Amino acid sequence: MAQLKITQVRSRIGTKQNHRETLRSLGLRRINDVVVKEDRPEIRGMAKTVRHLVSVEEVD
C-alpha cells in the first residue's frame, strides 16, 4: 500500500487549536519533523486541514 511522507515546514505558533491538535495527532512536534503514514482518507483529511503548515509526498 502507498504511504505518505508528511513534513512540518511551518510553526504551529499562532495557529488555531484545531490545527495544533491535528499536527499532534499526526505525530509532528516541531519544524522539519517527518512522519510516514499509510495513505488513507483519514490521514489525507488531516494533512489537508493543515496543508499550509506541512508538505506531503507520496512514497512507495
C-alpha positions in Angstrom: 0.0 0.0 0.0 1.2 3.5 -0.8 2.4 5.7 2.0 2.6 9.5 2.6 5.6 11.3 3.9 4.4 14.3 5.8 6.9 17.0 6.8 6.1 20.0 9.1 7.5 23.1 7.3 6.0 26.0 9.3 5.5 26.6 13.0 2.2 26.0 14.8 2.6 29.1 16.9 -0.4 31.4 16.3 -2.5 28.8 14.6 -5.9 27.6 15.6 -6.3 25.0 18.4 -7.8 22.6 15.8 -4.6 22.8 13.7 -2.3 22.3 16.7 -4.3 19.2 17.7 -4.2 17.8 14.1 -0.4 18.2 14.0 -0.1 16.4 17.3 -2.3 13.6 16.2 -0.1 13.2 13.0 2.9 12.9 15.3 4.5 16.3 14.3 6.0 18.3 17.1 8.5 20.8 15.5 9.6 22.2 12.2 11.3 19.6 9.9 9.7 16.7 11.8 8.9 13.9 9.3 6.4 11.1 9.7 5.4 8.3 7.2 1.8 7.3 7.4 -0.4 4.9 5.3 -2.3 6.6 2.5 -5.8 6.5 4.0 -8.7 9.0 3.7 -8.4 9.9 7.4 -4.7 10.8 7.1 -5.3 12.7 3.8 -8.0 14.7 5.5 -5.8 15.6 8.4 -3.0 16.7 6.0 -5.5 18.8 4.1 -6.6 20.5 7.3 -3.0 21.7 8.0 -1.9 22.0 4.4 -0.4 25.4 5.0 1.9 24.0 7.7 3.1 20.8 6.1 4.3 19.3 2.8 3.1 15.9 1.7 4.8 13.5 -0.7 3.8 10.0 -1.8 6.3 7.2 -1.1 6.1 3.7 -2.4 
